[in-house]
């Protein structure tokens, strides 16, 4: 377990280690999931609709049943689509539910260029597909739904639409994955949201048991878990980063004056690639994705047992 490092020690670390070295396969404590990068590459498309078709094809190839929920949007008239598409995988039939989510849409850099959308957020989609394959084999105490949300990039519209439609469902927990493409350190946080939230305890215990590095943030970004939390549902957002990036991001959000002065010291292209044409499959790391897969799957299993 990693604790947030003091400002000076992390800054010294950044200045003395210019390049982050990802862990090797033999250092992970387990087997690397095969075929991750091949799957990620299938999401590198020119349009979001093409990305969606690839997701549907991969689910069908894996015999993972899914359903589609459509919703309308008219808040962003410059966006090329007026109809959004949430993809839902349901496992188990119990009344109490656990939601795992990740947005599948990539942002438009301009009217004609779509971001690569791999770190943000294709890798998370692929990780959740692999988790669905594992959960299908298990006897579950909860109904578990994996939801791939559309139109996150223009205002969390997919998750808002889902919550509006399912607000009377007995949802206990919501785990959201966003920016989970590479690195060896899980990052999550928001101290207020952690109070009395079993997800935080389950995740940290899973990381310790699986020997996975993590950094917990007093303040952290929020995303598609927000609409769920607005209903009082316990939620969390989980991201993945190289360790140096994780500490720098901690400083940016929680350090003196927000840590903004350290922006020029980012040692990797990982964070910089988000919302750009550089967010491609070349940025994805199967070792880090496997770390995330193991941690999230074990967290879900722990929550499902209680």
C-alpha positions as CSV (number, residue, x, y, z in Angstrom):
1,X,0.0,0.0,0.0
2,X,1.3,3.4,-0.9
3,X,0.5,6.6,1.0
4,X,0.5,10.0,-0.6
5,X,4.1,11.3,-0.4
6,X,5.0,14.8,0.9
7,X,5.4,17.5,-1.8
8,X,9.2,17.8,-1.7
9,X,9.9,14.1,-1.7
10,X,7.7,13.5,-4.7
11,X,9.1,16.5,-6.5
12,X,12.6,15.2,-6.0
13,X,11.5,11.8,-7.2
14,X,10.2,13.4,-10.4
15,X,13.3,15.4,-11.0
16,X,15.6,12.4,-10.6
17,X,13.6,9.7,-12.5
18,X,12.8,11.1,-15.9
19,X,11.1,8.0,-17.4
20,X,8.7,5.6,-15.8
21,X,9.4,1.9,-16.4
22,X,6.3,-0.3,-16.4
23,X,6.6,-3.5,-14.4
24,X,7.5,-6.6,-16.3
25,X,5.2,-9.7,-16.6
26,X,7.2,-11.6,-14.0
27,X,6.7,-8.9,-11.4
28,X,2.9,-8.9,-11.4
29,X,2.3,-11.8,-9.1
30,X,0.0,-13.5,-11.7
31,X,-0.6,-14.1,-15.4
32,X,-1.2,-11.3,-17.8
33,X,-4.6,-11.4,-19.5
34,X,-4.0,-12.4,-23.1
35,X,-5.3,-10.4,-26.0
36,X,-5.9,-7.1,-24.3
37,X,-4.1,-5.0,-26.8
38,X,-5.7,-6.8,-29.7
39,X,-9.1,-6.0,-28.1
40,X,-8.2,-2.4,-27.4
41,X,-7.2,-1.9,-31.1
42,X,-10.6,-2.9,-32.2
43,X,-11.9,0.3,-30.6
44,X,-9.7,2.6,-32.6
45,X,-12.4,3.9,-35.0
46,X,-13.2,7.1,-36.9
47,X,-16.6,7.5,-35.2
48,X,-18.2,6.6,-32.0
49,X,-20.9,4.5,-33.8
50,X,-18.1,2.4,-35.2
51,X,-16.7,2.0,-31.7
52,X,-20.1,0.8,-30.5
53,X,-20.4,-1.8,-33.3
54,X,-17.0,-3.2,-32.2
55,X,-18.1,-3.4,-28.6
56,X,-21.3,-5.3,-29.6
57,X,-19.3,-7.6,-31.8
58,X,-16.8,-8.5,-29.0
59,X,-19.7,-9.2,-26.6
60,X,-21.4,-11.5,-29.1
61,X,-18.1,-13.3,-29.8
62,X,-17.7,-13.9,-26.1
63,X,-21.3,-15.1,-25.7
64,X,-22.0,-12.3,-23.2
65,X,-25.7,-11.3,-23.5
66,X,-26.4,-7.6,-23.5
67,X,-29.2,-5.2,-24.0
68,X,-29.4,-1.7,-25.4
69,X,-31.0,1.3,-23.8
70,X,-31.5,4.4,-25.9
71,X,-31.8,8.0,-24.7
72,X,-32.2,11.4,-26.4
73,X,-30.0,14.4,-26.0
74,X,-30.6,17.9,-27.2
75,X,-28.3,19.8,-24.8
76,X,-25.3,19.9,-27.1
77,X,-26.5,21.0,-30.6
78,X,-22.9,20.8,-32.0
79,X,-22.6,17.1,-31.1
80,X,-23.1,14.8,-34.2
81,X,-25.6,12.5,-32.6
82,X,-29.0,13.2,-30.9
83,X,-29.5,9.6,-29.7
84,X,-27.3,8.0,-27.0
85,X,-26.7,4.3,-26.5
86,X,-26.1,2.6,-23.2
87,X,-25.0,-1.1,-23.4
88,X,-26.0,-3.2,-20.4
89,X,-24.8,-6.6,-19.3
90,X,-26.8,-8.3,-16.5
91,X,-25.6,-11.2,-14.4
92,X,-27.6,-12.7,-11.5
93,X,-31.2,-12.3,-10.5
94,X,-31.1,-11.1,-6.9
95,X,-32.9,-7.9,-5.9
96,X,-29.9,-6.0,-4.6
97,X,-27.6,-4.7,-7.4
98,X,-24.0,-3.7,-7.9
99,X,-23.3,-1.5,-11.0
100,X,-19.9,-1.5,-12.7
101,X,-19.6,1.2,-15.3
102,X,-17.3,2.8,-17.9
103,X,-18.1,5.2,-20.7
104,X,-17.5,3.9,-24.2
105,X,-17.6,7.2,-26.1
106,X,-14.5,9.1,-27.2
107,X,-14.4,12.9,-27.3
108,X,-14.3,14.9,-30.5
109,X,-11.2,17.0,-30.7
110,X,-12.9,19.1,-33.3
111,X,-15.9,18.6,-35.7
112,X,-13.9,16.2,-37.9
113,X,-11.4,14.4,-35.6
114,X,-12.2,11.9,-32.9
115,X,-9.8,11.3,-30.1
116,X,-8.2,7.9,-30.1
117,X,-10.2,7.2,-26.9
118,X,-8.1,4.3,-25.7
119,X,-6.8,5.4,-22.3
120,X,-10.0,7.5,-22.0
121,X,-11.8,5.1,-22.0
122,X,-11.5,2.1,-24.2
123,X,-9.2,0.2,-21.9
124,X,-11.8,0.4,-19.1
125,X,-14.4,-1.1,-21.4
126,X,-12.2,-4.0,-22.3
127,X,-11.3,-4.6,-18.6
128,X,-15.0,-4.8,-17.7
129,X,-15.7,-7.2,-20.6
130,X,-13.1,-9.5,-19.0
131,X,-14.7,-9.1,-15.6
132,X,-18.1,-10.0,-17.2
133,X,-16.6,-13.2,-18.5
134,X,-15.5,-14.1,-15.0
135,X,-18.7,-13.1,-13.2
136,X,-20.7,-15.2,-15.6
137,X,-19.1,-18.3,-14.1
138,X,-20.0,-17.4,-10.5
139,X,-23.0,-17.9,-8.2
140,X,-23.8,-14.3,-7.2
141,X,-25.6,-12.9,-4.2
142,X,-26.4,-9.7,-6.1
143,X,-27.6,-8.8,-9.5
144,X,-24.5,-7.3,-11.1
145,X,-24.9,-5.0,-14.1
146,X,-22.0,-3.8,-16.2
147,X,-23.0,-0.6,-18.0
148,X,-21.1,1.0,-20.9
149,X,-22.3,4.6,-20.8
150,X,-22.5,6.8,-23.9
151,X,-22.0,10.6,-24.1
152,X,-20.0,10.9,-20.9
153,X,-17.8,13.4,-22.7
154,X,-20.5,15.9,-23.2
155,X,-21.9,15.9,-19.6
156,X,-22.4,12.4,-18.2
157,X,-25.5,12.1,-20.3
158,X,-25.5,8.3,-20.4
159,X,-25.1,7.7,-16.7
160,X,-27.7,10.4,-16.0
161,X,-30.2,8.7,-18.4
162,X,-29.5,5.4,-16.8
163,X,-30.1,6.7,-13.3
164,X,-33.3,8.4,-14.4
165,X,-34.6,5.1,-15.8
166,X,-33.4,2.9,-13.0
167,X,-33.8,5.1,-9.9
168,X,-36.2,2.7,-8.3
169,X,-33.8,-0.3,-8.7
170,X,-32.2,-1.6,-5.5
171,X,-28.7,-0.4,-6.4
172,X,-26.3,-0.8,-3.5
173,X,-23.0,0.2,-5.0
174,X,-21.6,1.8,-8.2
175,X,-18.0,1.3,-9.3
176,X,-16.9,3.5,-12.2
177,X,-13.7,2.9,-14.2
178,X,-12.2,5.9,-16.1
179,X,-8.7,6.2,-17.5
180,X,-7.5,2.7,-16.7
181,X,-5.1,2.1,-19.6
182,X,-1.5,1.8,-18.2
183,X,0.6,1.9,-15.1
184,X,1.1,0.0,-11.9
185,X,-0.9,2.2,-9.4
186,X,-4.6,2.4,-8.8
187,X,-5.8,5.8,-7.9
188,X,-9.1,6.8,-6.3
189,X,-10.4,9.0,-3.5
190,X,-12.6,11.8,-2.2
191,X,-12.5,11.6,1.5
192,X,-16.1,12.7,2.1
193,X,-17.4,10.0,-0.2
194,X,-15.2,7.4,1.5
195,X,-16.8,7.9,4.9
196,X,-19.0,4.8,5.5
197,X,-18.4,3.5,2.0
198,X,-17.7,-0.2,1.9
199,X,-16.3,0.0,-1.6
200,X,-13.2,1.9,-0.4
201,X,-12.5,-0.7,2.3
202,X,-13.1,-3.6,-0.1
203,X,-10.9,-2.1,-2.8
204,X,-8.0,-1.3,-0.4
205,X,-8.1,-4.8,1.1
206,X,-8.2,-6.3,-2.4
207,X,-5.1,-4.3,-3.4
208,X,-3.2,-5.4,-0.3
209,X,-4.2,-9.1,-0.9
210,X,-3.3,-8.9,-4.6
211,X,-0.1,-6.9,-3.9
212,X,-1.3,-4.0,-6.1
213,X,0.0,-0.5,-5.6
214,X,-2.5,2.2,-4.8
215,X,-2.7,5.9,-3.9
216,X,-5.9,7.2,-2.1
217,X,-6.7,10.9,-2.8
218,X,-8.4,13.2,-0.2
219,X,-9.8,15.0,-3.3
220,X,-10.2,13.3,-6.6
221,X,-11.9,13.6,-9.9
222,X,-15.5,12.5,-10.3
223,X,-17.4,11.1,-13.3
224,X,-20.2,8.7,-14.1
225,X,-20.6,7.7,-10.5
226,X,-22.0,11.2,-9.7
227,X,-25.6,10.6,-10.8
228,X,-25.7,7.5,-8.7
229,X,-24.3,9.3,-5.7
230,X,-26.9,11.9,-6.1
231,X,-29.4,9.2,-5.1
232,X,-27.5,8.2,-2.0
233,X,-25.9,5.2,-3.7
234,X,-22.3,4.4,-2.5
235,X,-20.0,5.0,-5.4
236,X,-16.3,5.3,-6.4
237,X,-14.2,6.2,-9.5
238,X,-11.1,4.1,-10.1
239,X,-8.3,5.1,-12.4
240,X,-4.9,3.7,-13.2
241,X,-1.6,5.4,-13.7
242,X,2.2,5.0,-13.6
243,X,3.3,5.6,-10.1
244,X,5.1,8.9,-10.7
245,X,2.0,10.2,-12.5
246,X,-0.2,9.1,-9.6
247,X,1.9,11.1,-7.1
248,X,2.0,14.1,-9.4
249,X,-1.7,14.0,-9.9
250,X,-2.1,13.8,-6.1
251,X,-0.1,17.0,-5.8
252,X,-2.1,18.7,-8.5
253,X,-5.4,18.0,-6.7
254,X,-4.3,18.0,-3.1
255,X,-0.9,19.8,-2.9
256,X,0.0,23.3,-2.0
257,X,-2.0,25.7,-4.1
258,X,-3.3,22.7,-6.0
259,X,0.2,21.7,-7.1
260,X,-0.4,23.5,-10.5
261,X,3.2,24.6,-10.7
262,X,4.4,21.0,-11.3
263,X,2.5,20.5,-14.6
264,X,5.7,20.8,-16.7
265,X,7.3,17.8,-14.9
266,X,5.0,15.1,-16.1
267,X,7.5,12.3,-16.9
268,X,5.3,10.2,-19.2
269,X,2.9,10.9,-22.1
270,X,0.1,9.0,-20.3
271,X,-1.8,11.9,-18.8
272,X,-1.0,14.2,-21.7
273,X,-2.5,11.8,-24.2
274,X,-6.1,12.2,-22.8
275,X,-8.4,14.0,-25.2
276,X,-5.9,14.1,-27.9
277,X,-5.1,12.2,-31.1
278,X,-2.2,10.6,-29.2
279,X,-4.6,8.5,-27.1
280,X,-4.1,5.4,-29.1
281,X,-3.5,1.7,-28.4
282,X,0.3,2.4,-28.3
283,X,-0.4,4.0,-24.9
284,X,-2.1,0.9,-23.5
285,X,-0.3,-1.5,-21.2
286,X,-1.6,-5.1,-20.7
287,X,0.3,-5.4,-17.4
288,X,-1.5,-2.4,-15.9
289,X,-4.8,-3.4,-17.3
290,X,-4.4,-6.8,-15.6
291,X,-3.6,-5.1,-12.3
292,X,-6.9,-3.2,-12.6
293,X,-8.8,-6.3,-13.7
294,X,-7.6,-8.2,-10.6
295,X,-8.3,-5.4,-8.2
296,X,-11.8,-4.6,-9.4
297,X,-12.9,-8.2,-9.8
298,X,-11.7,-9.0,-6.2
299,X,-13.5,-5.8,-4.9
300,X,-16.8,-6.9,-6.6
301,X,-16.5,-10.4,-5.1
302,X,-15.9,-9.0,-1.6
303,X,-18.9,-6.7,-2.0
304,X,-21.1,-9.5,-3.4
305,X,-20.3,-11.7,-0.4
306,X,-21.6,-9.1,2.1
